[in-house]
Every structure is written in C-alpha cells, then in structure tokens.
Amino acid sequence: MPECFKSEEELRALWSNPQTRKAMLAKLAEAGFGKGELDQEKLPHLLHLKYQALPDATAALGTTEQILATFTEFQKFLYRRPAA
C-alpha cells in the first residue's frame, strides 16, 4: 500500500479527515479492501438511530453544521499517535 501514502504520519493525517479518508477508502476498495465505518455519509443514519429525528439531534447537539464539524474533528483524535 505504499502507493497510497508515504509514511505512517501521512496515513494518520489522511485517515483523520473524513474527506481524504473517503478518497483513500475508494482506492482501497478498488484494490479489494472494505469500506470504513466512520464515513460522514453514515452520519444521518447514526443520528437517526440515536435521536429518531434530525430536529431532536439538532436540539441536543447544535446545528447540522456544528454536528458535522464535531464528527469530523473528533476523528482526528482517534488516529493520533499516543503520547510517549
């Protein structure tokens, strides 16, 4: 998979952003690998599962823009290298 990224740090940077992760997942899918669970296209479904309706989700979490920003930003922390 070196053709997809040059280093572990680059992989972490690409993977931590849903947009670049989506492009990377598309390349991996073409190579025969599976699709990720944290794709932002799944966010509406996840919100519906938790809150049953978008107005209930926005009442609890903020605007749709805020929800998307939070969903995107928290993922950066999922793939950070642990502090030594």
Secondary structure as GFF3:
##gff-version 3
##sequence-region A 1 84
A	DSSP	alpha_helix	8	15	.	.	.	ID=ss1
A	DSSP	alpha_helix	18	30	.	.	.	ID=ss2
A	DSSP	three_ten_helix	40	42	.	.	.	ID=ss3
A	DSSP	alpha_helix	43	51	.	.	.	ID=ss4
A	DSSP	alpha_helix	54	61	.	.	.	ID=ss5
A	DSSP	alpha_helix	64	78	.	.	.	ID=ss6
###
